[in-house]
Amino acid sequence: MKYLVWLLKAAIFFTLFAFALNNQHIAVVHWFFGQQWSAPLVLIVLAAFCLGLATGILVMLPRWWQARQQANAAAAAAPAATANEAAASPLPVPLHEL
């Protein structure tokens, strides 16, 4: 299994490397007000990917924090709830009555 994972990683690497080698020509990105950016196509694609990744992380960050706070609050409340349940029924229930 370990070798299969390394083989998959190598295949992905060589595919991306071949993509980069095949897209070395200069491309121009035209911005507003006559601004432009000239760079190899692979760098433009990489920059667009990184910008999309950063945007997605920033958009999801508040929800991740909220979910983490709720999980921490539930974890803090869980031991207290089990202690209250244990105090409410001091005698164990036999298995044949369940």
N, C-alpha and C positions, 0 to 999 in steps of 0.2 A: 504494500500500500504506500509505503514511504517513497519508493522509487516511482510509482505512478504519479504521485503529487509532484515530485521533482521533474518528471517528464512533461507534465502539464504546464508547469511554470516555465520550463525551457521553451516549449512550443509557443506560449504566449509572448515570451520575451523576443524570440526570433521573428515572430509575426510583426510585432511592433517595431522591431529594428528594421525589418525589410520595408515597412511602411515609411519609416523615417528616411531611409535611403532613397526611396522612390519619389519622395516629395520634397526635394531640396531646392526646387526652383523658387524664385522670389514671387510672393503674392502681395498685393496691396489692399489694405483695408481702408476704405474711405469713411472718415468720420464727418461730423457736422462742421460747418463753416470752413470748408476747404482743407481741413486737417486730414492727413493720411499717415498710415503706418506701413512700412515695407519691411517684410521679414520672410524667412523661409516658411513655406506652407505648414510644415510640421510644427513649428513654434506657434503659429497662429491657432492651429487646432488644439495644441497643448494648453495655450493660454485660455481659450474658450472653455475647455474642459475644467481647468482649475477654477475659473470664474464661476461656472455653474455649480461646481462642488462646494465652493465657499458660500455661494448664495443659498444652496440647499441646507447647509449646516446652520447658517445664521437664521434661516426661517424656522427650522425645527428646534433650535436651542431652547426657546421658552417652554415648549411642550415637554422636552426632555427634562428640564428642571422641575416642571410641575409634576410630572410622573414620578420623578425621584423623591420629591417632597412627600407625595402621597404614599409611596412605598415605605419611606422612613417613618411616617406617622402611623401607618398600619403595623409596621414591625414593632414600634414602641408600644402600641395599644394591645398587641397580641398577648404578651406575657401577663398583662393585667387581666385580660379577659379570661385566660385559662385559669388564673389563680382564683378569680371570682367564681367560676364554674366548679372548681374543685372544692371551694368552701361551701357552696350551696348543696352539694350532694356528697356527704362524707363517706357514705357506704358505697362500695363498688357494686355495679350491676353484674350479676352472674351472666356468663356467656349464653346459657340456654334460654334466658329471657329476652335476648336481643332479637 
